Amino acid sequence: MKRKMIYGLLLLSVSFGLQAADSDTCSNDIKSLENIMNSYGPTNDIYKLVTENIKQAKAAQASGDNEKCIAITSMTLAKLKHYNK
């Protein structure tokens, strides 16, 4: 009985740690995109793309869907990396 409770608590603490890591990744990616966005003028197509994706990522983050937020921000960062080659 005690072992099951200890394993359960261990799994619970690991899952909370993973959720916090996802939240941090999402927030860090959004900050990176905001920095990139601020380096372009508002009439630039990249600025428009990044602005829209930041809105989507923040909406996903606000709804608690950190995986969707990370997917949006990662895709955007990859596109920008490809664009800047």
N, C-alpha and C positions, 0 to 999 in steps of 0.2 A: 504494500500500500504506500509506504513512504517513498519507495523508488519511483512509483508512477507519479506521485506528486512532484518529486524533484525533477523528473524528466519533463513533466508538463510545464513547470516553472521555467526550466531551461529553454524549452521550445518557445514559450511565450516571450521570454526576454530576447531571444534571437530574432523573432519575428518583429518585435518593436524596433530593434536595432536596424533591421533591413528597411523598415518603413522610414525611419529617420534618414537613412542613407539615400533612399530614393528622393525624399523631400529635399535634402541638401543638393543632390545632383540636379534636380529640377530648378531649384533656386539659383544655383551657380550658372547653369546653362542660360537661364533667362537674363541674368546679369551680363553674361558674355555677349548675348545678342543685343542687349540694350547698349553696351559699349560700342559694338560694331555699328549699330543703327545711328548712334550719335556721331560717328565719324563720316557719315554720308549726309548729303543735303536732302531736304524733304521732297525734292522733285525727282530724285534718283529712284530707279526701279527697285534697286536693292533695298532702299529705305522702306518702300511700300511693302515689299515682300516680308521683310523682317518685322515691321510693325504689325502686320496682320498675323503672322505666326506667333509673335509675343502675346497678342490678345488671346489667341486660341490656347496657348500654353498656360497663361494665367487663369483662363476659365477652367481648364482641366485641373489645374492645381487647386483652385478654389473649391471644386467639386470633390476633391480628394483623390482624383485619378492621376497619381504621380507617374504611372507607367505611360499614360497617354501624353502627359506633359513632356516626359523624357523623349518619347518617340518624336514628337513635334520638334523639340529643340535640337535633337540629334540630327534629324533630317535637314533642318535648316542650316545648322553648322556645316554639315557635309556639303550641301549645295553651295554655300559660300566659299568653302575651301576649294571646291571644284571650279567655281567662277573665278577665283583669284589666281588660278594657275596660269 
